[in-house]
Amino acid sequence: MSRLLRRDDAPPTPVCELTALSADGARVHVEVHGQEGAPAVVLAHGWTCSTHFWAAQIRDLAVDHRVVVYDQRGHGRSPAPGREGYSTDALADDLEAVLAATLEPGEKAVLAGHSMGGMTMMAASRRAGLREHAAAVLLCSTGSSRLTAESRVVPLRAGAVRTRMTRAILGARAPLGPVTPVSRRILKYGTMGAGSAPDRVETCARIVHACPRAARVAWGHVLAELDLDAGVRELRVPTAVIAGTEDRLTPPVHARAIAAALPDCLGLTELAGMGHMTPVEAPEAVTAKLRELVTAYLPVGAVGVDGVDGTAEKEDVA
């Protein structure tokens, strides 16, 4: 665990931890929480985050669900890939590897992604693994294209100057350094609503500051060039969308466009006063939506998994 992350920020101890092997050999750290045989929920975090980001959802859902979380490559406990290992195809590869490693053949789950995790779902929308396992999808605070053009982090009128400055921020190589009062204010301005509780700002700051600089920069370049509009149109499973009305990184214009383009959209929920970090800022709303999707789209008594396939290495956690 990074020295920036504290035990009181962390999710509960998982039932097991395993390593999923992606298509290019990248190793993806995976944690499984909750009950065998319970309905499965798979959570993918966003840029600069880790499994810690889903702590509130894990604590609530693991009581009566099997919750799978994983660190996106280069984040948390998933090692950084080589220079060619950062792409939306790699995001889709890693998700497929996680699904294959944690779910039985044909087993359905509710999949949820926040920010880059939502982009992961879009990137994987044509993949056999997603279509085999996804009963429903939740997209939180995400976008499919034009991230630098639509972002409102830079307080200027929309246009070429703002777009260039936003692109520079996404690819900035400067270290984030320790969490300080100034860095908390900057992070809150850029990623959270004005009314966000101090403890939730602190949690997000510690998670983001713990992200390795190389991964932050490499993925920032991918996000700056993002175009997954076609992936949204191919996400042919029931999909709900959540956005914060005060999100500066992926403003609600993205969520509205995604909801309009989805083949089977279950609706868009706009959370008043919330910023980009909706699973932390409004954990009750996000968890309630996940429970709603499980109730509607997963059969009662869904069979759990008591093993993993040949693409994973499993370790029970005491």
N, C-alpha and C positions, 0 to 999 in steps of 0.2 A: 504493500500500500504506500502511495506517495506520502511524504511527510506533510503535504498540504491537505490531505484528506484525514478526517477525524473519524473515530469509531462511531460517534453519535450521528454522523452524517450518513453512515454506511447502511446498506440493506442488511436484512438478517443473514445469518450464516446459511449458505445454500445446502441443499440435500447432497448435491454432488457438483463437482467442477470437471470440465472436460475440455479438450482441445479439438476443434473441428479443423480439418485440413481442406483448404480451398483449392480451386482448380489449378492455381499456379504454385501450389505448395505452401502458401501462406498459412500460418497457424493462428487460429481465432479462438480467443479465450471465451468459454461459455459457462454459465452458471444455471443450475436448475433448482428451483424453489418449490415448496408445496407438496401436494399429495399425488402419489401415483394413482392413475386411474381417473383423476379429476380433469375437467375441461382445460385444454392447453391454451395459453396466451404467450405469444412471442413478441418481445419488445426490442426495437432497434433505436439506439440513441443517436444524437446529432453531432455535428461538428464540434470539436474540442471537449466533448463530454465523455462519459464512461457508464458502466453499469450502475454506478452510484446515482446517476441522474434519475433512475426509476425507483429509488428507495421507497417512496411513499406508495407507489402502485404495488410493489412487491409485498410490503408489509400488509396491505389490505387484501390483495388477491390471493396470496399464498395460503390463506386460511382454508380456502375451498377451491383453489385452482392449482394447476401446475404451471408455473411461470418460468419461462426461458428468457434469459437476458444474455447479451454478449457484447464484448468490446469491439467496435469497428477497428479494422486494421490500423495500427499505429497509435491507437488510443488505449488507455488503461493498461491491461495486461496482455493485449495482443501486440506482438512485435511489429515494428515498422517493416514494410516490404522494401524491395529495391526501388530504384528511381522510376521504373516503369510500372510499378504496382499500384498507382493511384489513378483510378478511373471509375466511372459509373458502372462499367462492366465488372470491375473488381467488387464493387458493393453488391451487385447481384450475385456474383459467384460466392461471396462469403455468406450471404443469406441462404442460398441454396445448400451450402455445406452445413450450416447450422440446422436447417430444417431436416436434412437427411440424418444428421447425427443425433437428433433429439426426439424425432417423431417416427412412429411406425409407418411402413408403407401405407399410403392412403389415409392416414390419420389427419383429421382436420384440426385447425387451430385458428384463433383470432390473432391477426398480425397487426402490430401498431408500430409506427415510426414517427419520431419527432425530428423536424428539420431535415438534416441529411439522412436520418433514418427513414423519413417519409420518401425522400428521393430514392432511397434504396428500394422501396416497394415499387415505385414507378419504373426504375431501371430493370427490375426483375419481372415486370408484368407479363412479358412474353415467355418467361422461363417455365419449363415443365415442373420444376420444384414448387414454385409458388402456386401454379394452377392445381397441382396435386394436393397441397396442404392448406391453402387459404380458404377458410369458410367465410371470412369477412375481414375487412381492413379498416384501420383508423389512421388517418393522416393528421398529425398535429403540427401546426405552425411551420408550414413548409411551402415550397414553390417549385415550379418545374422549369422555369427559364427566366431570363431578364432580371436576374437577382441584382446585378449592379445598377441597372437602370431604374428599378423600382424601389430599391432600398432607401429608407429615410434616416439612416444613421447620420449621414452628413447633412447638417441643417441648411441646405441650399435648395433653390428652385431646381426642379428636375431638368436635366440637360447634360451636355457632354462633360462639363467640369465636375458635376456631382458624380457622374458615372466613373470618371477617371479616379477621383479621390476614393470612392468606395472600392474600386478594384485594388487600389494601393493598400487599403486597410486589410482586405482579405488576404493579400500576399505579403503583409508586413513581416519582416524577419526579426524585428526587435523582440527581445525576451519580455515576457509579461512580468517576471520578477515575483516578489512576495505579495500576498494579499495585504493591502493597506487601506486606510480610509479613502484615499484618492482613487485607488484602483477599484474599490467597491462602487464608488459613485460613477465612475466611467462605465463599469459593467452594467450597473443598473440603468443608466441612461440608454445604453445601446441595446439592451436585451430584455428589460423588464419594465413593467408598468410603474408609474409614479407612486402608487400606493402599496407596492410590494413590501411585505414584512421584512424587517432587518435580518431575521434569522434565515429567511429564504434567499435573500441577496447574498448572505455569507456562504450559504451552501453552494449556490451557483458559482460564486467567485472561486471557492476552493476547488471545485470540479474543473472549471475552465483553466485556472492557473496551473493545474496539475498536468494538463495536456502537453506532451513533448512538442517543442517548437518545430521540429522538422515535419511532423505530421500535420500540425496546424497550418504551416505554410503550404505544404504540398496539397492538402485538401482545399485550402483557400483558393489555389489556382484552378482546381477542378470546378469549384462552385462558381468562380467568375465566368467560366465558359459554359455553364450548364445549359443543356437543352434536352429536356425530357418530356416535351409536350406530347410526342407520339406515344411515350410510355403511359401517360395518363389515359389516353384514348384506348389503350390495350389492357387497362386494369379492369378486367371483366368479372369482378366479384363485388358483392355489396360493400360499399365503401362510404364511411362517414368522415367528415372533415371538421376540424376544430381550429379556430384562429383567435388570437387576442386582438382586440380592437386597437390597442396601442403598440402593436408589434412594429418596430422600425426595421428589423432585419428582413423579414418576409411579411410586408404589410398585407392586410386583408384582401387587397386586389388579387394576390396570388391565390388565396383560398377560394375566392369567388370564381376565378377562371378555372381552377381545378374542378370545383363542384359542377360547373357548367359543362365541362368536357368529359367527365366520368360517364361511362356507359350505364352504371348502376349506382347512382349517388343516393345515399340515404339521408342527405341533408347536410347543411353547413351550420355549425354552432359558433357564433361569435361571442366571445367572453368579454364583457364590458370591463375596460380598465386594465386588462391583462396585456403583457408584452409577449416576447418571443418564447419564454421559458414556461409554457403553459402547464406541463406536468408537475413542475415545482411550484409555480405561482398559484395554480388552481387544481391541486391534486384531486380533490373530491369530484370535480366535474369530469376530469379525464378518466378517473377510475370508474365513475358511474357509467360513462359511455362505454368503456370496455365491458363492464358487467352486462350492460344492455345488449351489446353485440353477442356476447356469449349466450345469453338467454335466448336470443332470437335465432342464432345460426349454428349453435353446436348442440348436438343431440344429448339428451340426458344420459348419463352413464357412459360418456365417451371413454374409450379404452386408452389408458396411459401406456407409457413405455418403461420397461424395466431393464433396458439395455441400450446399447448404441451400436451403430453399424461400423463397418470396417474403416470408415474415414475419421474415426474419433478415438481419442484416448481418454478414458474415464478415470476419475479419482474421487472416491467417497470422501466427504468432509466430516470430520468428527464434531 
